[in-house]
Amino acid sequence: MPAPRPAVPDAAAAPPRLGQACEQHLLRLEQVRRLAPRTLVNYRRDLRDLCLRAARAGVDADALQPRHLRAWVAALHAQGMSPRAIAARLSAWRGLLRWMGTEGLLRTDPARELRAPRAQRPLPKALSVEHALALASAGDAKADARAEARAHALTELLYSSGLRVSELVGLDLRPVRGAEHVSLGWIDWDGAEAHVLGKGGKRRSVPVGAQAMQALREWLRLRGEAPAQAAAGDRAALFLGPRGARITAQRVREELRRRALQAGLPIAVHPHMLRHSFASHLLQSSGDLRGVQELLGHASIASTQVYTRLDFQHLAKVYDQAHPRARKPR
């Protein structure tokens, strides 16, 4: 079922030109730039906020001034919004106003000189190698064999290939291109690769390790068939949930939380933590930043460079524990 077209709620309460421009811009983000549904929801919320603030101030698009935007950013800060969240909201506003300028809807861009407050980028949380291996090999011999095989396979695949949870749940057994269903991703069983559709509608292929392939084949043996009345997309899905429908991202998170408890890990585990672990451990072993960028599907090398900081943090910890001159004197 196609996602509903993004529109600005309460557009009637927004200034006419600004409200109309917001709707056109959101439609462009959906149909031309093909942003993910969750990203569109965030843009929709941020642009709605801009429209409502402009309506309260009684200004339309052509009357917007830098002082308006500065006052609204200051108000967000006073409300306790984090610098990171303010930067994201301002980015959405700036994107709209820049687009309006290129379309001739604005003579000047009021956000051109506006800067968001600086926020320190938090380091990604990754498992240690020991914890990652413990998670992958955890299990409950008394539990349902099918559920255990599914949990084992999705854990191995997330850690082996660094997939996003949206990419994992979108995987099919094999490529499907039909009127009812088109595969977002699939497993190449002979080539031991996963072909996925990542952010920005970009496809990439990632290798699947031997342990993950073995776990996937065991899951395939126990997977069974989706119910006859299931949608075509569910029948093609690699991972089926307990009721025979395509597994959801929420279900994957629950499986990982349960598996982390089985493994006795001291921290909560979520799907993106396994993606961080994949990148960090691969970078520690290979030192190939460009290769890790390609496997993760990052558009910018800056997104991948954060793992070099994580790698240095790991090395610094090893130094503090091992080097005799790093220890505090008694």
C-alpha positions as CSV (number, residue, x, y, z in Angstrom):
1,M,0.0,0.0,0.0
2,P,1.6,3.3,-1.0
3,A,2.4,5.8,1.8
4,P,0.0,8.7,2.0
5,R,1.2,11.9,0.4
6,P,2.9,14.2,2.9
7,A,1.1,17.4,3.5
8,V,1.4,20.1,6.1
9,P,-1.3,19.7,8.8
10,D,-3.4,22.8,9.5
11,A,-2.2,24.3,6.2
12,A,-5.3,26.5,6.2
13,A,-3.9,28.2,9.4
14,A,-0.5,28.8,7.7
15,P,0.2,31.9,5.7
16,P,-1.1,31.1,2.1
17,R,2.2,31.3,0.1
18,L,4.2,29.6,2.8
19,G,1.7,26.8,3.4
20,Q,1.4,26.1,-0.4
21,A,5.2,26.1,-0.8
22,C,5.5,23.6,2.1
23,E,3.1,21.2,0.5
24,Q,4.9,21.4,-2.9
25,H,8.3,21.0,-1.2
26,L,7.2,17.9,0.7
27,L,5.7,16.4,-2.5
28,R,9.1,17.0,-4.2
29,L,10.9,15.3,-1.3
30,E,8.7,12.3,-1.6
31,Q,8.5,11.9,-5.4
32,V,11.7,13.3,-6.7
33,R,14.2,12.8,-3.8
34,R,12.4,9.7,-2.7
35,L,13.1,10.2,1.0
36,A,12.2,7.5,3.5
37,P,8.7,7.6,5.0
38,R,10.1,8.2,8.5
39,T,12.3,11.1,7.2
40,L,9.2,12.6,5.5
41,V,7.4,12.5,8.8
42,N,10.2,14.5,10.4
43,Y,10.2,17.1,7.6
44,R,6.5,17.4,7.8
45,R,6.6,18.0,11.6
46,D,9.4,20.6,11.2
47,L,7.8,22.5,8.4
48,R,4.4,22.5,10.2
49,D,6.2,24.2,13.1
50,L,7.6,26.9,10.7
51,C,4.1,27.5,9.2
52,L,2.5,27.8,12.6
53,R,5.2,30.2,13.9
54,A,4.9,32.3,10.8
55,A,1.1,32.4,11.2
56,R,1.4,33.6,14.8
57,A,3.8,36.3,13.8
58,G,1.5,37.3,10.9
59,V,4.2,37.0,8.2
60,D,4.1,35.1,4.9
61,A,7.0,33.8,2.9
62,D,8.0,37.1,1.2
63,A,8.0,38.9,4.6
64,L,10.2,36.4,6.4
65,Q,13.4,38.0,7.8
66,P,16.5,36.6,9.5
67,R,15.3,38.1,12.8
68,H,12.2,36.0,12.7
69,L,14.1,32.8,12.3
70,R,16.7,33.8,14.9
71,A,13.9,34.5,17.4
72,W,12.2,31.1,16.7
73,V,15.5,29.2,17.1
74,A,16.0,31.0,20.4
75,A,12.5,30.0,21.4
76,L,13.3,26.4,20.6
77,H,16.4,26.6,22.7
78,A,14.5,28.2,25.6
79,Q,12.0,25.3,25.5
80,G,14.8,22.9,26.2
81,M,15.3,21.4,22.7
82,S,18.7,19.9,22.3
83,P,21.2,21.6,19.9
84,R,21.1,18.5,17.7
85,A,17.3,18.6,17.4
86,I,17.4,22.4,16.7
87,A,20.0,21.8,14.0
88,A,17.7,19.2,12.3
89,R,14.7,21.5,12.5
90,L,16.7,24.4,11.1
91,S,18.0,22.2,8.3
92,A,14.4,21.5,7.2
93,W,13.5,25.2,7.3
94,R,16.7,26.0,5.3
95,G,16.0,23.4,2.7
96,L,12.5,24.8,2.1
97,L,13.6,28.4,1.8
98,R,16.5,27.5,-0.4
99,W,14.2,25.6,-2.7
100,M,11.8,28.5,-2.7
101,G,14.6,30.8,-3.8
102,T,15.6,28.5,-6.7
103,E,11.9,28.4,-7.8
104,G,11.7,32.2,-7.8
105,L,9.3,32.2,-4.9
106,L,11.7,34.3,-2.7
107,R,14.0,37.1,-3.7
108,T,16.4,36.5,-0.8
109,D,16.9,33.6,1.5
110,P,16.4,34.7,5.1
111,A,18.1,31.5,6.4
112,R,21.3,31.8,4.4
113,E,23.4,33.3,7.2
114,L,21.6,31.5,10.0
115,R,23.7,28.9,11.9
116,A,22.5,26.2,14.3
117,P,24.0,25.8,17.7
118,R,27.0,23.5,17.7
119,A,26.4,20.1,19.3
120,Q,29.0,17.5,20.0
121,R,28.3,14.4,18.0
122,P,27.9,11.4,20.3
123,L,30.0,8.3,19.6
124,P,28.0,5.3,18.3
125,K,27.5,2.6,20.8
126,A,29.2,-0.7,19.6
127,L,29.5,-4.1,21.3
128,S,32.9,-5.5,22.1
129,V,34.0,-8.4,19.9
130,E,33.4,-10.7,22.9
131,H,29.9,-9.5,23.5
132,A,29.0,-9.6,19.8
133,L,30.1,-13.3,19.6
134,A,28.3,-14.1,22.8
135,L,25.1,-12.5,21.3
136,A,25.5,-14.4,18.1
137,S,25.9,-17.8,19.8
138,A,23.3,-17.3,22.5
139,G,20.1,-19.3,22.5
140,D,17.6,-21.4,24.6
141,A,17.5,-25.1,23.8
142,K,14.1,-25.4,25.4
143,A,12.5,-22.6,23.3
144,D,10.6,-23.0,20.0
145,A,13.2,-24.2,17.4
146,R,11.7,-22.0,14.7
147,A,11.8,-18.8,16.8
148,E,15.3,-19.6,17.9
149,A,16.4,-20.2,14.3
150,R,14.9,-16.8,13.2
151,A,16.5,-14.9,16.1
152,H,19.9,-16.5,15.4
153,A,19.7,-15.8,11.6
154,L,18.7,-12.2,11.9
155,T,21.4,-11.6,14.6
156,E,24.1,-13.1,12.5
157,L,23.0,-11.2,9.4
158,L,22.9,-7.8,11.1
159,Y,26.4,-8.3,12.5
160,S,27.8,-10.0,9.4
161,S,26.6,-7.4,6.9
162,G,26.0,-4.2,8.8
163,L,22.4,-3.9,7.6
164,R,19.9,-1.3,8.8
165,V,16.8,-2.8,10.4
166,S,14.7,-1.4,7.5
167,E,17.0,-3.2,5.0
168,L,16.7,-6.4,7.0
169,V,12.9,-6.6,7.2
170,G,12.7,-5.7,3.4
171,L,14.7,-8.7,2.4
172,D,13.0,-11.3,0.2
173,L,14.1,-14.9,-0.4
174,R,14.9,-14.1,-4.0
175,P,14.3,-11.1,-6.3
176,V,10.7,-10.5,-7.2
177,R,9.5,-8.1,-9.9
178,G,5.8,-8.2,-10.5
179,A,2.6,-6.2,-10.5
180,E,1.8,-7.1,-6.9
181,H,5.3,-6.9,-5.3
182,V,8.7,-5.6,-6.2
183,S,11.6,-6.7,-4.0
184,L,13.4,-4.0,-2.0
185,G,16.2,-6.5,-1.2
186,W,17.0,-10.2,-1.5
187,I,19.6,-12.8,-0.7
188,D,21.9,-14.2,-3.4
189,W,22.2,-17.7,-2.0
190,D,24.9,-18.8,-4.5
191,G,27.0,-15.7,-4.2
192,A,26.6,-15.2,-0.4
193,E,25.5,-11.6,-0.8
194,A,22.6,-9.4,0.4
195,H,21.3,-6.9,-2.1
196,V,19.5,-4.1,-0.3
197,L,17.8,-0.7,-1.0
198,G,19.3,1.8,1.4
199,K,18.7,5.5,2.2
200,G,18.1,7.8,-0.7
201,G,16.9,4.8,-2.8
202,K,20.5,3.7,-3.4
203,R,21.1,0.0,-3.9
204,R,24.2,-1.8,-2.7
205,S,25.4,-5.4,-2.3
206,V,27.1,-6.6,0.9
207,P,28.8,-9.9,1.5
208,V,27.2,-12.4,4.0
209,G,29.7,-14.3,6.2
210,A,29.8,-18.1,6.3
211,Q,28.3,-18.3,9.8
212,A,25.4,-16.0,8.8
213,M,24.8,-18.1,5.6
214,Q,24.7,-21.2,7.7
215,A,22.2,-19.6,10.1
216,L,20.1,-18.4,7.2
217,R,19.9,-21.9,5.7
218,E,18.9,-23.3,9.0
219,W,16.1,-20.7,9.3
220,L,15.1,-21.4,5.7
221,R,14.7,-25.1,6.6
222,L,12.3,-24.2,9.4
223,R,10.7,-21.0,7.9
224,G,7.6,-22.7,6.4
225,E,5.2,-21.0,4.1
226,A,3.2,-17.8,4.6
227,P,-0.6,-18.3,4.9
228,A,-2.3,-18.6,1.5
229,Q,-4.2,-15.4,2.0
230,A,-1.1,-13.4,2.8
231,A,-0.1,-10.5,0.6
232,A,2.5,-11.2,-2.1
233,G,5.1,-9.2,-0.3
234,D,4.7,-11.4,2.9
235,R,4.9,-14.6,0.9
236,A,8.2,-13.5,-0.6
237,A,9.7,-12.2,2.7
238,L,12.9,-13.8,4.0
239,F,11.9,-13.4,7.7
240,L,8.3,-14.2,8.7
241,G,6.9,-13.3,12.1
242,P,5.0,-15.6,14.4
243,R,1.7,-15.1,12.4
244,G,3.2,-15.7,9.0
245,A,3.5,-12.0,7.9
246,R,6.7,-10.2,7.1
247,I,8.6,-9.5,10.3
248,T,8.5,-5.9,11.6
249,A,11.3,-3.7,12.8
250,Q,9.7,-3.8,16.3
251,R,9.8,-7.6,16.3
252,V,13.5,-7.5,15.4
253,R,14.2,-5.2,18.3
254,E,12.3,-7.5,20.7
255,E,14.2,-10.5,19.4
256,L,17.6,-8.8,20.0
257,R,16.6,-7.7,23.5
258,R,15.6,-11.2,24.4
259,R,18.8,-12.6,22.9
260,A,20.9,-10.2,24.8
261,L,19.3,-11.4,28.1
262,Q,20.0,-15.0,27.1
263,A,23.6,-14.0,26.5
264,G,23.9,-12.3,29.8
265,L,25.0,-9.0,28.3
266,P,25.1,-6.0,30.7
267,I,23.6,-3.6,28.1
268,A,20.5,-3.4,26.0
269,V,21.1,-4.3,22.4
270,H,19.3,-2.8,19.4
271,P,19.7,-3.4,15.6
272,H,21.7,-0.3,14.9
273,M,24.2,-1.3,17.7
274,L,25.0,-4.4,15.6
275,R,25.6,-2.1,12.5
276,H,27.9,0.0,14.6
277,S,29.7,-3.1,15.8
278,F,30.1,-4.4,12.3
279,A,31.7,-1.1,11.2
280,S,33.9,-0.7,14.2
281,H,35.2,-4.3,14.2
282,L,35.8,-4.2,10.5
283,L,37.7,-0.9,10.7
284,Q,39.8,-2.2,13.6
285,S,40.8,-5.2,11.5
286,S,41.3,-3.7,8.1
287,G,41.8,0.1,8.5
288,D,40.0,0.5,5.2
289,L,37.8,3.5,5.8
290,R,36.6,3.7,2.2
291,G,35.7,0.1,2.1
292,V,33.7,0.4,5.3
293,Q,31.9,3.4,3.8
294,E,30.9,1.4,0.8
295,L,29.7,-1.5,2.8
296,L,27.6,0.8,5.1
297,G,26.2,2.7,2.1
298,H,27.2,6.1,3.5
299,A,26.9,8.9,1.0
300,S,29.6,10.9,2.8
301,I,32.9,9.7,4.2
302,A,32.3,12.0,7.2
303,S,29.5,9.7,8.4
304,T,32.0,6.8,8.4
305,Q,34.9,8.7,10.1
306,V,33.0,8.6,13.4
307,Y,34.2,5.0,13.7
308,T,37.8,6.1,13.6
309,R,37.1,8.0,16.9
310,L,35.5,4.9,18.3
311,D,38.5,2.9,17.2
312,F,40.9,5.4,18.9
313,Q,38.8,5.2,22.0
314,H,39.2,1.4,22.1
315,L,43.0,1.8,21.6
316,A,43.2,4.4,24.3
317,K,41.4,2.0,26.7
318,V,43.9,-0.8,25.8
319,Y,46.8,1.6,26.4
320,D,45.4,2.7,29.8
321,Q,45.1,-0.9,30.9
322,A,48.3,-2.3,29.5
323,H,51.0,0.4,29.4
324,P,53.1,0.6,32.6
325,R,53.5,4.4,32.4
326,A,49.7,4.9,31.9
327,R,48.9,3.6,35.4
328,K,48.4,5.9,38.3
329,P,51.2,5.6,40.9
330,R,50.1,4.0,44.1
